[in-house]
Amino acid sequence: MSHRIQRLKVSENKRFLVHEDDSPFFWLADTAWELFHRLNREEAELYLSNRAERKFTVIQAVGLAEHEGLTTGNAFGRFPLKTNEDGQYDPLLPDLDGEYSYWQHVDYIIDLAAEHGLYIAFLPTWGDKYNQMWGKGPEVFHSGNARQYGQWLGDRYKEKTNLIWVLGGDRPQHTREHFDIICSMAEGLREGDGGAHLMTFHPPGAQSSSLHMHNEPWLAFNMIQSGHHEWIRTNYDKVAADYHREPIKPVVDGEPCYEDHPINFKADNGYFDADDVRKAAYHAVFAGAFGHTYGHHSIWSMTTEPDTYFIMSWQDAILRPGAEQMTHLRSLMESRPFLERIPDQSLIAENYSGANRMTAARGERYAMIYSPNGIPFRAVMGKIRGNTVKASWLDPRTGAWKDNGEYPNRGEVHFHPPTSGRDGDWILVLDGME
């Protein structure tokens, strides 16, 4: 029996996820799409313990994985699906034979994650298994077997409290059949687990689940893939658009630029670094996201043989600075009243554009402004309660705080971050005082 951690639900105000007892939950996810497919048990322990130490709360992983997930075996040489009488991989013939079957290994990793206090955001399949627009495929789903596969998965994992279902898998919906597959699988999951787990949808790059799925009754929250194309982070626009959609649903950027990923998929452009992933994280959360997903190019793929596209092994990648620095984001969000946080760009008297665009959020007695390159700015006072405000700078690289004095809570105040330039981002935190 796995370690029991609380199930998740949507908060009463529809903006956040919370535990069963209504305590706040900060989604700090890592992207480990190939976790089930490529790691053995000892490797899974190394990976999951590392992520737990860095205060991650969610691991995003795929049942039928992208990298030839149907046609190459897992760490034990086992395949997720058996072939039917026509020689085709069949979603209704899962490999369940013996102690080291493919799905027993998935069970083991889900339970191991729970022991580390981690949730699994579980994709039943990668998108190339129903829309082989690119990738290896093969396509094995239609609406009928998608529903049955969903029922089987939902029933198998209905007692696991550390799961969130994620439909989709990085492919667009082009035909009626594609929509039917997704919605049928969602219905099957719900029939199988009795509604025990939250459910969302992982879209293609530069899209959100809201494009097609916002009004689906099974969609508990929206997931964005801001992706790996843009040199400058603009995911705040996508988050804000979903934040203001009706009916209200929580939103998260489930796949921003990955650390050490080639910019726009071309190694000649160089690679995203810790500065890029920090900007994506703070912009998303300050624009209204309930949490954030980090990713590393060599971790999602569980790379063991580096090249110019995957430039290090996953074992080296788990030690990269961007992941370590996500800890400070979670600590900041949990250091102030959590469920009252709202985005409020009016805290910034005059915003910049492009790479210097700032984002801001506040609660009743606190405010936070993110300056991505340390450019000076004017903050608008009087937005939070208190006669005076205490100002502090948070260094998102180290988690260190710098006191910046007290100010009357009225008018505008000019702030000058401690450093500026690339890798010179800072968070101004204002706390209202009587």
N, C-alpha and C positions, 0 to 999 in steps of 0.2 A: 504493500500500500504506500502510495507516495505521501510525502510531507504535505499536510493540508494548508494551503494558503487560500485566502478569501477569494470568492468569485468577484468579478467586476460588474458594474452597472453604470448607466448614465446618471449623472447628478440631477438633482431636482430642477436646477435652472437650465439644464440641457447643454451646458457649456463644457463640462468636464467629465472624466470618468472617476468613479469612487468605488471603494470597497463595499462589500455587503453591509457593513456597519456604518456606512456613509462617511467614513474617513477619507481624506483626499488621496488620490493616486496620481503620481506624476509618471507619465509614459516617457521613459528614456530607453529607446530601443536600439538594438544593434541589428544590422542586416547580415544574416547568416544563411542565405538561401540554400546552400549546399550542405548544411549541417547534418541532416539525416543521411544524405547520400554518400558523403565522402569521409566522415570521421568515424574512427572506431571508439570504443568506450573510454579508453584512457585519454585519447585526444579530446573527446567531448568533455571529460572532466577538466582537463587543462583549460579549454576554451571557456566553459561556463563559470568556472571558479574565477578566472581572470575578469570576466564581465561582472560578476557579482561584486568583486573587490572594487570595481570602478563604479559601483552604484547604479548599474543598468537595472532596469526592471522588466524589460521585454526583449525576447529574441525572435526575430522574424525568420521563419524557415519553411521549406516547401516539401510536401509529401512526394509528389512526382516532379523531380527537380529539372532544372533547365539544362544542365550540362549532360546531355544524353542520359537523362534520368531513367528512361525506360529501357534503354539498350545497353547500358553498362552497369555492372553490379556495384553494390555498396562496399564498405570496408571488409565485409565477409563474403563478397562475391555473390550476394543475393540481389534479386531484382524485385521491384515492388509489385509487378503484375505478371501473371503467367499468360501464356498464349492460348487462344481458343482453337477450335478445330480448323479454323481458317488460317492459323498461324499468326494471328494478330494479337498484340498485347491487349488484354481485356480488363477494363476497370472493375468488372464483376468477378474477377479471378485473382484476388490479392494473395500474395505469398505469405502464408501463415504456418508453414511446415517447420516444426522443430523449434528448439530454443533460440537459434540465431536467425530466425526468419526476418525478412525485411521489416515487417510491421512490428515484430517483437522488439527490434532494435529501436524503432521509432518510439515505442512505449517506454523503453528504458531511458531514452534521452529526455522525454517529457517528464518522467518521474525525477530524473537527475536534476533537471532545471528547477522543479518544484523544491527539491531539497536545498537548492541555492537561493530560494525565494524569487525565482524568475518565472515570468509568464511566457508562453509560446504563442506568438501570432502565427497561426498555422494556415498556410496556403494548401488546400487540397491538391492543387496541380498548378504547374506553370502554364502560361497562356498558350504556348506553342502546341500543347496537347489538344487544343480545340480550334486554334487559328494559327496555322503554321505560316504566318506572313513572313517571318524569318525565324531562324533557329532550327533545331534538329527534329522536333516532333518525336514520333509521328502523331498525327491527329487520331485520337481514339475515342473522343466523346461525341455523343449526340444527346438530345434533351432527355431521352428515356434512360440511358445508362448513367447520365450525370445525376439524375435524381436518386437512382439506386445506390450509386457510389456515395453520394451525400448521406443517404440514410444509414449506410453501413458505417461510414466514418463517424457520424453523429452518435450512433448507438455505441460504437466502440469506445468513444472518449467522453461519454456523457457524464461520467463520475469525476473526470479530471477537472479540478477547479482552476487550473492555471492555463486555460486556453482562451484564445480569441480567434474566431474564424476569419480568414481573409480570402475572399473570392477574387477572381480575375487572374492576375499574374502577368502584367506588362504587355498585354496585347489589346488592340482596339476591338470594338464590336462592329463588325462590318455588315453582318447579315442577320436576318431574323433568327436563324438557328443559333448564332452566337449569343444573342440575348436569351434565348430559350435555355441554352446550356447553363448559363450563369444563374438564371432565376430558378431553374429546376434543381440545380445543385444546392442552392440556398434553401429551397423548400425541403429538399431531402435532409440536409443537415438539421434543420429545425424539427422535422419529424423524428429524426433519430435521437437528438439530444433533448427534445422537449423544450427547447428554448433556453437551455442552460447557459449558453455562451453568447457573448456579443459577436456581431458580425459586421464586416466592412468589405471594401473592394479596392484592390491595388490596380491603379490605372496605368496606361502607357505614359511615357515621358511628356512633361509639360501639360499634363491633364490632371483632373480631379475625378474622383468617383461621382461627384455631383453632376458631371456632364450628362450622364445617362441614368444614374442610379439613385439620385437624391431622394426621390419620392417612393422608392421601394420600401415596403414595410419592414423588410429584414435588415435594412442598412441602419445600424445603430449610430455610426459616426462616419464622417467623410475622411478619406485619405487622398492626399495629393502626392504625385511624383513630380517635384520641381526639376529633378533630373540633372544631367551632366553636360548640357550644351552651353549654358550661359557662363561667360567670364565673370559677370557681375550678378550677385545674388538679388533676385527680385521676387522671391517666394512670398514676401509680405503681401503682395497684390493678390496672389491666389488664395492665401489664407484669409485675407480680409473679405474677399468675394464670397467664400463659403461661410464665413462667420455671419454675414448679413443675410444669408439665404433663409427662406422660410419653407417648410417648418424648420425651426431651429434644431441643428444637430452639431455636436462637437466636431472639431476638425484637427487633423495632424498632418504634417509633411512626412509621409512614410518612406520617401526616397529622395533626399536632396543630393547634392554633389558628394561623392565619396572621397575620402582622403586618399591621396595618391592615385586617383583615377585620371587618365588622360583627358585634358580639357577638350570638350567636343569630340571625344572618342579618338583623338589623334595624338600619339605620343610626341609628335613634332611640336605640338602646342605647349608642351610641359604638362604638369600635373597639379591638381587641386591639393592644397595643403591645409594645415590646421587652421590657419586664418580664414580660409574659405568655409570650412565646416562650422567654425564658430559663428561666422556671420549668418549662415543659413539658420543656425539654431536660435540665436537671439532674435533675429528678425521674425522668425515664425512664431515663437512664443509671445513676443511683445505685440505681434499683430493679432493675437487671439487664439493660437493653437493651445490645446490642452497638454501638450508635451512635444516631444521631438524624437525623430529617428536619426541616429548616426549611421554612417556606413564607411567601410574601407574596401577598396577594390579587390584586395587579396584575401579578405575575410569572407565576403559573400561567396566567392568562388572556391574558398579553401585551397588556395594555390600552394603547391609544394615545389614547383619548378618555375622560378621567375624568368621573365623576359622583359622586353620593353613595354608590353601592355600591362602585365601584372608584375610589378617591379620588385616584389619581395615575397617571401613565404608568409602564410597566415600566422605561423608561430612568431615571426618578427613583427608582423602587422599589429598583433594584439597589444604591443608595447608602444604604439605610435602616440604622439602627444595629443592629437585631436580627440581621441577617445578618453584619455585621462582628463582632459579639460571639460568634457561633458559633465563630469562630477560637479563642477562649480555651478553650472546652469541649474542642475537639480537642487543643489543646496540653496541657491538664491531663491528659487521659486518656493521652496518649502520653508524659508526663513520668515516669510510674511504670510498673513491670512490668505489662504490659497483660493478658496471658492468664490471670493469676491473680486478677484482680479478681472479687469476688463481692459481691452486695448483703448488707448486714448491719445491720438496723435496731436490733439490740441494742447498737450503739455509742452510742445515745441513751438516757440514763437515764430520762427521762420525756418522751414526745413530746407535741406539741400536736395539735389537730385542725383540720379545715377549712383555711382559708387559711394557717395557720401550721404545718401539718404539715411535718416535716422528713424527709429521706431520707439514707441513709448507705451507703457501700460501702467495701471494704478489700481489700488484698492481704496478703501475709505481713508486710511491714514498713511499710505505709502505710495510712492511713484517711482518708476524706473525708466530711464532714457538710455538707449543704446546708441553710442557714437562709433560707427564702424572703422573710422580712420583717425579718431581722436581730434576732429576738427572742433574748435570752440563753437558754442551755441548759447542761445538764450532760452531758459526754461520759464514757463508761465506758472506763476504761483497761484494759490487760492483754489486749486483743483482738489486738494485733499484737506481733511480736517486738521485743525491745530493752529495756534496763534503764530508759532514759529516752526521752521523745518530744520532738521539736522541733515546735512548733506554729506554723503560718503561716496568714494569711488571704489568700485570692485574691479580688480584686475582679472579678466576672464582666462588669462593664461595660467595664473598661479592660485587664484582664489583669495589673494591677499586684499585687505581693505585699507583705504587711506581716508582719514578724516578730512573734511573740507569745510568745517565750521557750521554755524547756524545763521539763518536768515529769516527776516519777517515773511510771513506767508501771504504776500500780496505783490502785485506788479510783476515785473520780469527780473530775473537774475542771470547775469552772464557767467557761464562756466567754461573753464579752460581745462580739458583733460590733461592728466599728468604727462603723457607722451602722445605723439601723433605719427602718422605715416602708416604704411602697410605693417601689419602685425602690431598696430597701435590702437586697437579698439578698447573702449572702456564703457562701463555701465555706471551712470550716475544714479544713486539711490537716495531718495528724499523721504524722511520719516517725519510725520507731523507730531508736534509736541505742544503741550498746553503752556 
